[in-house]
Amino acid sequence: MNLEEILIDCVKKVNGHDIIVYDMMQRSPFYDKMILASVDSLRQANAVVSYIEDSFKDTNYKIRNVEGGNSSWVLVDCNDIILSVFTEEERAHFALEKIYMDYPSKKIED
Protein backbone atom coordinates (compact mmCIF):
# COMPACT_ATOMS: atom_id res chain seq x y z
CA MET A 1 0.00 0.00 0.00
CA ASN A 2 1.17 3.51 -0.66
CA LEU A 3 1.05 6.32 1.88
CA GLU A 4 -2.31 7.69 0.71
CA GLU A 5 -3.93 4.25 0.88
CA ILE A 6 -2.56 3.61 4.38
CA LEU A 7 -3.87 6.93 5.69
CA ILE A 8 -7.31 6.42 4.17
CA ASP A 9 -7.43 2.87 5.53
CA CYS A 10 -6.61 4.17 9.04
CA VAL A 11 -9.45 6.70 8.82
CA LYS A 12 -11.88 4.04 7.62
CA LYS A 13 -10.90 1.70 10.49
CA VAL A 14 -12.55 4.12 12.91
CA ASN A 15 -15.58 4.70 10.66
CA GLY A 16 -14.27 8.03 9.42
CA HIS A 17 -16.28 9.50 6.58
CA ASP A 18 -16.50 12.32 4.04
CA ILE A 19 -12.91 11.69 2.98
CA ILE A 20 -11.57 14.01 0.29
CA VAL A 21 -8.05 13.92 -1.17
CA TYR A 22 -6.76 17.20 -2.63
CA ASP A 23 -3.87 17.28 -5.09
CA MET A 24 -1.52 20.00 -3.85
CA MET A 25 1.46 19.29 -6.12
CA GLN A 26 0.96 22.42 -8.25
CA ARG A 27 -0.09 24.54 -5.25
CA SER A 28 2.30 23.82 -2.41
CA PRO A 29 6.05 23.29 -2.27
CA PHE A 30 5.70 21.58 1.12
CA TYR A 31 3.40 18.60 0.51
CA ASP A 32 1.79 16.71 -2.37
CA LYS A 33 -1.65 15.94 -0.99
CA MET A 34 -4.09 17.08 1.67
CA ILE A 35 -6.62 14.60 3.01
CA LEU A 36 -9.67 15.83 4.91
CA ALA A 37 -11.84 13.42 6.89
CA SER A 38 -14.61 13.58 9.46
CA VAL A 39 -15.15 11.48 12.58
CA ASP A 40 -17.88 11.45 15.18
CA SER A 41 -15.75 11.82 18.32
CA LEU A 42 -12.40 12.87 19.74
CA ARG A 43 -11.73 9.24 20.59
CA GLN A 44 -12.00 8.31 16.90
CA ALA A 45 -9.65 11.13 15.90
CA ASN A 46 -7.04 9.92 18.37
CA ALA A 47 -7.54 6.33 17.23
CA VAL A 48 -6.68 7.35 13.66
CA VAL A 49 -3.26 8.55 14.87
CA SER A 50 -2.71 5.27 16.74
CA TYR A 51 -3.61 3.23 13.67
CA ILE A 52 -1.22 5.30 11.56
CA GLU A 53 1.62 4.77 14.03
CA ASP A 54 0.94 1.02 14.03
CA SER A 55 0.69 0.89 10.23
CA PHE A 56 4.01 2.70 9.81
CA LYS A 57 5.99 0.30 12.02
CA ASP A 58 6.98 -1.99 9.15
CA THR A 59 7.35 0.70 6.48
CA ASN A 60 9.66 3.57 5.63
CA TYR A 61 6.87 6.08 6.28
CA LYS A 62 7.18 8.43 9.23
CA ILE A 63 4.96 10.90 11.02
CA ARG A 64 6.73 14.25 11.09
CA ASN A 65 4.32 15.81 13.59
CA VAL A 66 0.84 15.57 15.10
CA GLU A 67 -1.00 18.72 16.06
CA GLY A 68 -4.19 18.96 18.06
CA GLY A 69 -4.17 15.63 19.86
CA ASN A 70 -7.31 15.30 22.01
CA SER A 71 -9.02 18.10 20.10
CA SER A 72 -11.72 18.35 17.46
CA TRP A 73 -9.13 18.88 14.68
CA VAL A 74 -6.13 16.58 14.54
CA LEU A 75 -3.52 17.29 11.88
CA VAL A 76 -1.07 14.53 11.00
CA ASP A 77 1.97 15.61 8.98
CA CYS A 78 3.36 12.65 7.05
CA ASN A 79 5.78 14.70 4.96
CA ASP A 80 4.26 14.30 1.48
CA ILE A 81 0.68 14.08 2.74
CA ILE A 82 -1.11 16.10 5.39
CA LEU A 83 -4.12 14.41 7.01
CA SER A 84 -6.69 16.56 8.81
CA VAL A 85 -9.26 14.68 10.88
CA PHE A 86 -12.16 16.76 12.18
CA THR A 87 -15.29 16.28 14.17
CA GLU A 88 -18.19 17.25 11.92
CA GLU A 89 -18.82 20.50 13.80
CA GLU A 90 -15.19 21.58 13.55
CA ARG A 91 -15.01 20.71 9.87
CA ALA A 92 -18.12 22.76 9.15
CA HIS A 93 -16.71 25.66 11.18
CA PHE A 94 -13.40 25.86 9.28
CA ALA A 95 -14.91 24.90 5.90
CA LEU A 96 -11.57 24.10 4.27
CA GLU A 97 -13.46 22.72 1.28
CA LYS A 98 -14.26 26.32 0.37
CA ILE A 99 -10.57 27.20 0.36
CA TYR A 100 -9.66 24.15 -1.72
CA MET A 101 -12.72 24.17 -3.99
CA ASP A 102 -10.67 24.88 -7.13
CA TYR A 103 -8.01 22.28 -6.36
CA PRO A 104 -8.09 18.89 -8.09
CA SER A 105 -9.69 16.42 -5.72
CA LYS A 106 -11.29 13.01 -5.35
CA LYS A 107 -13.90 11.88 -2.89
CA ILE A 108 -13.31 8.51 -1.28
CA GLU A 109 -16.40 6.36 -0.90
CA ASP A 110 -17.34 5.49 2.68
Stockholm file with secondary structure:
# STOCKHOLM 1.0

chainA/1-110         MNLEEILIDCVKKVNGHDIIVYDMMQRSPFYDKMILASVDSLRQANAVVSYIEDSFKDTNYKIRNVEGGNSSWVLVDCNDIILSVFTEEERAHFALEKIYMDYPSKKIED
#=GR chainA/1-110 SS CCHHHHHHHHHHHTTCEEEEEEECTTTCSSCSEEEEEEESSHHHHHHHHHHHHHHHTTSSCCCCEEECTTSSEEEEECSSEEEEEEEHHHHHHHCHHHHSTTSCEEEECC
#=GC SS_cons         CCHHHHHHHHHHHTTCEEEEEEECTTTCSSCSEEEEEEESSHHHHHHHHHHHHHHHTTSSCCCCEEECTTSSEEEEECSSEEEEEEEHHHHHHHCHHHHSTTSCEEEECC
//
